[in-house]
Structures are given as structure tokens and as C-alpha cells.
Amino acid sequence: MTRILGLDPGERRVGVALSDPTGTIASPHSVIDRRSVKLADAVRALCEEHGVERIVVGLPTGLSGVEGPSAKAARTVGTAVAEATGLPVEYQDERFTTVTAEAALLEGGVRRAKRRDVRDKVAAAVILQSYLDRKDLPGDRTISDTD
């Protein structure tokens, strides 16, 4: 049983998602306003409250996979939350996650003002679900010498 926290870091707001206790399904959780709280402290409190064992941070890369200033900022967030929580941090490609989140909200008939409020946490859930799905792929299974 592994509970995982997903983060979609932005300059002003950070979307948060949580996996179920089995580490299978990601759900939107909340949005942290970086202007009103210290991000690392807020993440540490969430991890303690929910028994999180791992953190996944969305890593924005260009279409070519090259990391730019936004990816550097995401890695800075990852380092800060790793230091604050003592938990392992991994990164997940987040290309198109905001677009995917917006499309899902539009399809669900969510009004424009409400979409703005939930888009970041839905994007965090998309990032985390991508990570969870990738981890379940047979090709990601570690093969021991006894297999």
C-alpha cells in the first residue's frame, strides 16, 4: 500500500492530487496558493496527514523533450519538498496535462469560473495518473535473478 502525492507546480498556484491507498487511482485534492503559504510546509503537512510515501512532480518539457526554465523551477520545487518531507521525489512529463485537464472540465460542463478554480488540481491528477499508469506497465517491472 503506497499513497502518492502529485504536484503540478506553477508560479502562483500548485495543483495537488493524491493516489488511493493502493497507488492505483489519482484524484484531484487541492490547490496551494504559493503567495499565502510556504509550499514545502504545506506539502509536508499534506504528506503527514495522508500517509504519503512518495511525491511526483510534474516536469514541463518542450515538445522536443528539452528542459527549459519551467522545468528548472519544477526541479527546484521537487528538491524543496524532498528536503522538507524526507520523502523520495520523482518527476513525470507533464506535456499537455493542462490541456487535458481543461478538455475534461469542458466535457464535464464545468463553468469557466469554476474551471479556473479546479484546473490545477485536475492537472495534478492527470500527471499523477500518468505516473501510476507508467509504473504498472509490464516493461517497468524489475526482474530479479530468480525470475
Secondary structure, 3 states (H helix, E strand, C coil): CCEEEEEEECCCEEEEEEECCCCCCEEEEEEEECCCCCHHHHHHHHHHHHCEEEEEEEECECCCCCECHHHHHHHHHHHHHHHHHCCCEEEEECCCHHHHHHHHHHHCCCCHHHHHHHHHHHHHHHHHHHHHHHHCCHHHCCCCCCC
